[in-house]
Amino acid sequence: MSRRVFIASGANTTFIGKGHPDFIWKKHPDFGKRENPTLRELLTEAVNAAAAAINADLSLVDRGYIGNFVAELFVNQGHLGAALAGVHPALAHKPTMRVEGACASGGLAMICGVDALRAGSDVVLVTGVEVQTTQSARVGGDYLARAADYERQRPLDDFTFPALFARRMRAYREAYGVSEADIGLAAVKAYKNANKNPKAHMVARQMSLAEASAASDFNPNFLGNAELAPYLKVSDCSQVSDGASAMILASEEGLKKLGVRLEDSVEILGFGHSTDSLYVDGDLTVFNNTADAARKAYAAAGVRPEDVQVAEVHDCFTVAELLMVEALGFAERGGAAALYRDGVVDIDGRLPVNTGGGLVGFGHPVGATGVKQAVEIFRQMRGQCGAYQVPSAPRIGLSANMGGDDKTSVVTLYKSLA
């Protein structure tokens, strides 16, 4: 890249939704007495936390970006660039804008920030936010189906995206002889990691391999599509979460302005961004678009898959995590399950994946996820993850954020400078 780009600071709010002890819903004892955080409150919390971590003067921000998918539907709010400008007085009149790419909105916001720094800005604020718990799961499923080819794919099931990934689950298991228990290992890891993460949606929920390996009253198949229903359970799904993430990106000159030492930052080595046609389905057993983004990212960063020591990958469903691991070159096609059986991707394994719980355990406020992934790599490299900190300080990290059914992909490589 023409100019070096660094993460100076980052913060996530707690990701909450049904199943989190602080989430207010009709059966919660505080229902009617207090309410869940609003989009404005979550965004403000994330921005202030990222700034406070390094005592940043937000008047130094040259530009701001906010990733969000469907605030117009869930909270009746658009024009989110102006919302970002409104969370702190120092951001008034700054050039800020919203970026949308379904579940990759946060990742796209981040690379917009990188491009701005490469073009001459010195300090850039990148954020992501989503509030999704204002509607029922069925209504929310319809809203989120806008990330698919709505006319063609919406009729699959009331829960369109779970149905799309149940199709992938069926194809993947049949092609490679992967068992339901093999897939269940991804869910168990997600919940186990989330249990160690105080900001995770599923911090208080446990998941055993027996529970994750077979449908039950506790963990039902829930799709209405009879052909696809046997291939997806509740434990295979990411969480419907509310939350926000923020990070401050800087050039070398920007780090000096912020008073952040080079060795206290994390360098963004390079990224790959690929987009595929919304109107065509490819091979259901591979994420070809993510693989293309990964090739671009590795080339831009001068890094190989075997160099990566910690990864945040887009596990909107458990099968997506395995497909991600393969698309990123960490395993051969059909070979990801072995990494889970052997503990390679555990926190104390050779390649820890989704250490804070991923989308299944940490949660998935859609617009925030891509930013959260980068913040989590930053926090791991800075030794800030507490109970879920990896044992050895990782030098090279990777994040992979995906929108839709492998239609928009952003893969990013990071380097610790400590």
Buried (B, 14 or more C-beta within 10 A) or exposed (E): BEBBBBBBBBBBBBBBBBBBEEBBEEEBEEEEEEEBBBBBBBBBBBBBBBBEBBEBEBEBBBBBBBBBBBBEBBBEBBEBBEBBBBBBEBBEEBEBBBBBBBBBBBBBBBBBBBBBBBEEBBBBBBBBBBBBBBBEEEEBBBBBBBBBBEEEBBEBBBBBBBBBBBBBBBBBBEBBEBEBBBBBBBBBBBBBBBBBBEBBBBBEBEBEEEBBBEBEEEBEBBBEBEEBBBBBBBBBBBBBBBBBBBBBBBBBEBBEBBEBEEEBBBBBBBBBBBBBEBEEEEEBBBBBBBBBBBBBBBEBBEBEBEBBBBBBBBBBBBBBBBBBBBBBBBBEBBBBBEBBEEEBBBBEBEBBBBBBBBBBBBBBBBBBBBBBBBBBBBBBBBEEBEEBBBEEBBBBBBBBBBBBBBBBBBBBBBBBEE
